[in-house]
């Protein structure tokens, strides 16, 4: 009987935790426990980050793991956020347009993940492009879509988004996922030694903020990510221009 080392199963276990996070978010939304629903998706995103990192550290990456990860991402960052927002605000105020936004967001998440898997098999792309995503990643798209809920949890009814505006915001977040906009990826990036200490300090502040003022910190993170999207585009253009000039001089 063929045996597998436990370490080979660990990344897939983490992926399943991420998957269950999305399912729990829907359950909490059905109970109108909005804080728990949002937190379940945030926890799912943490485990989504961990599973790939752990798989690469242990050298246990596999086609099966990649496919399982995509299915979990679709559930936790495509379907779950859309249903949570629908039950929170859209079902009573936006009518059919609200459900349309749900379907558009979930469909965009599925299309984005399918495109990501396809691009992984593209061996002709220059190595430097691995430092960029094409479009907003699914977890980040979920974070953008959930920004109005984060603000509502922190500040209450005074910052409840109008239903139609929320539906439009979801469609925008979905559109960013399937767009061709280059966005920064952390994988394979290097930083000058002088920036190591400031980055570590910033990470410590971020973690402290998440523990002490969770919803404000998440709101700031989502807002900053949205505002910084042009930086990825500008960085990509500058790098493409540099590579083009380098190849022309060769």
VODREN-132732 format. One line per field, with one value per residue (C-alpha): z, x, y; residue number from 1. Coordinates in Angstrom, 3 decimals. Each point is the difference from the previous one (the first is absolute). Layout:
# VODREN-132732
w <- [Z;...] $
u <- [X;...] $
v <- [Y;...] $
k <- [NUM;...] $
# end
This chain:
# VODREN-132732
w <- [0.000;-1.051;2.875;0.002;2.510;2.215;-1.162;-3.493;1.313;2.079;-2.819;-1.107;3.609;0.160;-3.282;1.443;3.035;-2.424;-1.800;3.255;0.874;-3.031;0.883;3.598;-1.245;-1.834;3.095;2.199;-2.568;0.097;3.767;-0.562;1.892;-2.346;2.045;0.135;-3.722;-0.973;2.410;-1.459;-3.461;1.440;1.707;-3.271;-1.719;2.625;-0.590;-3.760;0.356;2.229;-2.141;-3.005;2.125;1.965;-3.177;-1.512;3.245;0.278;-3.723;-0.204;-2.719;-2.290;-2.733;2.397;2.607;-2.574;-1.146;3.578;0.833;-2.902;1.058;3.574;-1.215;-2.116;3.013;2.594;-2.095;-2.783;1.153;3.768;-0.060;-2.620;2.028;3.255;-1.544;-1.616;3.285;1.838;-2.236;-3.559;0.442;1.534;-1.829;-3.458;-1.246;-3.231;-0.530;3.305;-1.064;-3.352;1.866;1.951;-3.192;-1.723;2.933;0.383;-3.755;-0.144;2.823;-1.889;-3.219;1.798;1.634;-3.269;-1.752;2.811;-0.321;-3.756;0.299;2.360;-2.937;-2.255;-0.221;-2.578;2.330;1.139;3.534;1.219;-0.634;2.844;2.323;-1.186;-0.048;-2.905;1.673;3.700;1.766;1.304;3.742;-0.628;-2.070;2.912;2.336;-2.273;-0.291;3.788;0.765;0.499;2.459;1.916;0.364;1.071;2.702;1.418;-0.308;-0.168;-1.968;-0.586;-2.592;-1.489;-3.755;-2.173;-1.615;-3.599;0.712;1.660;-3.059;-2.272;2.292;-0.211;-3.779;-0.014;2.273;-2.300;-3.047;1.569;0.489;-3.693;-1.279;-1.642;2.611;1.264;3.800;2.239;1.210;2.961;-1.418;-1.133;0.980;1.717;2.165;0.783;3.413;1.154;-0.294;2.001;3.431;-1.081;-1.665;3.132;2.116;-2.348;0.189;3.812;-0.042;-2.397;2.187;3.098;-1.808;-1.028;3.624;1.623;-2.616;-2.502;-2.175;-0.313;-0.944;-2.606;-1.386;-0.298;-1.654;-2.586;-0.696;-0.380;-2.328;-2.217;-0.026;-0.736;-3.034;-2.435;1.556;-1.363;-3.453;0.021;1.317;-2.716;-2.727;1.275;0.192;-3.454;-1.435;1.698;-1.308;-3.478;-0.055;1.327;-2.723;-2.729;1.110;0.127] $
u <- [0.000;1.394;0.652;0.275;1.931;-2.249;1.824;-1.354;-3.560;0.492;-0.428;-3.259;-1.209;0.613;-1.866;-2.997;0.004;-0.167;-2.877;-1.889;0.525;-2.058;-2.753;-0.094;-0.294;-3.206;-1.360;0.727;-1.649;-3.146;-0.016;0.630;3.288;1.780;3.171;0.522;-0.751;2.575;2.553;-0.463;0.964;3.000;1.165;-0.521;2.328;2.691;-0.084;-0.066;3.318;1.433;-0.852;2.057;2.911;0.069;-0.227;3.002;1.998;-0.593;0.408;-3.466;-1.626;-2.245;-2.599;-2.613;0.869;-0.214;-3.452;-1.245;1.302;-1.929;-3.237;0.470;0.751;-3.145;-2.071;1.662;0.766;-2.582;-3.239;0.184;0.665;-2.698;-2.599;1.002;-0.424;-3.280;-1.487;1.397;-1.183;-0.946;-2.945;-2.257;1.141;1.361;-2.432;0.913;2.953;1.462;-0.177;1.517;2.954;0.356;0.113;2.402;2.419;-0.030;0.392;2.918;1.695;-0.394;1.328;2.932;1.007;-0.333;2.202;2.562;0.278;0.387;2.727;1.970;0.514;1.320;3.736;0.599;-0.634;3.144;1.111;-0.391;-3.765;-0.295;0.205;-3.418;-3.527;-2.324;-2.973;-0.773;0.455;-3.158;0.759;0.753;-3.170;-1.968;1.651;-0.996;-3.582;-0.274;1.303;-3.530;-0.757;3.232;-1.011;-3.526;1.271;2.247;-2.262;-3.522;-2.996;1.552;2.298;-2.341;0.518;-3.086;-0.976;0.339;3.409;1.130;-1.108;1.990;3.028;-0.200;-0.158;3.041;1.922;-0.948;1.080;3.396;0.512;-0.515;1.732;3.434;1.268;3.462;0.030;3.000;0.738;2.268;1.292;3.613;0.471;3.137;0.418;3.157;1.461;-0.655;-3.758;-0.060;-0.355;-2.741;-1.945;0.234;-1.169;-2.923;-0.985;0.097;-2.238;-2.360;-0.301;-0.482;-2.736;-1.772;-0.097;-0.907;-2.132;-0.904;-2.616;1.701;3.236;-1.758;-1.776;3.293;1.677;-2.778;-0.068;3.773;0.045;-2.601;1.814;3.348;-1.227;1.502;3.432;0.019;-0.943;2.695;2.602;-0.882;0.256;3.384;1.342;-1.334;1.624;3.301;-0.047;-0.903;2.893;2.366;-0.954;0.312;3.549;1.026] $
v <- [0.000;3.366;2.389;3.801;2.104;2.106;3.138;-0.607;0.218;3.153;2.580;-1.637;-0.003;3.748;0.434;-1.847;2.311;2.926;-1.727;-0.548;3.663;0.990;-2.451;1.233;3.583;-0.912;-1.767;3.025;2.293;-2.133;0.606;3.753;-0.216;2.395;0.417;-3.754;-0.332;2.612;-1.437;-3.496;1.303;1.851;-3.214;-1.880;2.490;-0.596;-3.751;0.594;1.819;-2.720;-3.025;1.071;1.180;-3.243;-2.098;1.780;-0.202;-3.748;-0.620;-1.586;2.104;-2.030;0.366;-1.391;2.631;2.797;-1.118;-0.418;3.469;1.532;-1.694;1.198;3.534;0.077;-1.012;2.234;3.093;-0.172;-1.604;0.607;3.792;0.505;-1.924;1.706;3.451;-1.021;-1.182;3.024;2.808;-0.899;-2.356;2.640;3.120;-0.755;-2.628;-1.764;2.333;-1.173;-3.636;0.946;1.497;-3.258;-2.053;2.406;-0.008;-3.792;-0.497;2.449;-1.895;-3.285;1.515;1.595;-3.290;-1.921;2.557;-0.168;-3.784;0.299;2.620;-2.245;-2.353;2.774;-0.655;2.742;2.955;1.885;-0.850;3.576;-0.146;-2.528;3.013;1.150;-1.356;0.614;1.612;0.125;-3.399;-1.658;0.541;3.676;0.293;-1.429;2.505;2.876;-1.248;-0.368;3.507;1.436;-2.814;0.662;3.659;-0.957;-2.363;2.725;3.054;-1.426;1.234;3.417;-1.586;-2.597;0.158;0.627;-3.297;1.178;1.529;-3.226;-1.994;2.320;-0.316;-3.803;0.144;2.298;-2.409;-2.878;1.978;0.676;-3.740;-0.793;3.131;-0.002;2.447;-1.051;-0.203;-0.555;-3.519;-0.728;-3.276;0.190;3.649;1.238;3.082;1.996;-0.769;3.574;-0.615;-3.249;1.658;2.447;-2.820;-2.150;2.935;0.586;-3.670;0.146;3.088;-1.731;-3.090;2.151;1.934;-3.184;-1.187;3.323;1.774;-2.696;1.663;3.366;-1.757;-2.157;3.063;1.870;-3.011;-0.369;3.736;0.238;-2.991;1.642;3.351;-1.676;-1.955;2.559;-0.656;-3.550;1.253;2.692;-2.453;-2.514;2.619;1.194;-3.549;-0.873;3.121;-0.842;-3.571;1.208;2.476;-2.657;-2.472;2.635;0.854;-3.644] $
k <- [1;2;3;4;5;6;7;8;9;10;11;12;13;14;15;16;17;18;19;20;21;22;23;24;25;26;27;28;29;30;31;32;33;34;35;36;37;38;39;40;41;42;43;44;45;46;47;48;49;50;51;52;53;54;55;56;57;58;59;60;61;62;63;64;65;66;67;68;69;70;71;72;73;74;75;76;77;78;79;80;81;82;83;84;85;86;87;88;89;90;91;92;93;94;95;96;97;98;99;100;101;102;103;104;105;106;107;108;109;110;111;112;113;114;115;116;117;118;119;120;121;122;123;124;125;126;127;128;129;130;131;132;133;134;135;136;137;138;139;140;141;142;143;144;145;146;147;148;149;150;151;152;153;154;155;156;157;158;159;160;161;162;163;164;165;166;167;168;169;170;171;172;173;174;175;176;177;178;179;180;181;182;183;184;185;186;187;188;189;190;191;192;193;194;195;196;197;198;199;200;201;202;203;204;205;206;207;208;209;210;211;212;213;214;215;216;217;218;219;220;221;222;223;224;225;226;227;228;229;230;231;232;233;234;235;236;237;238;239;240;241;242;243;244;245;246;247;248;249;250] $
# end
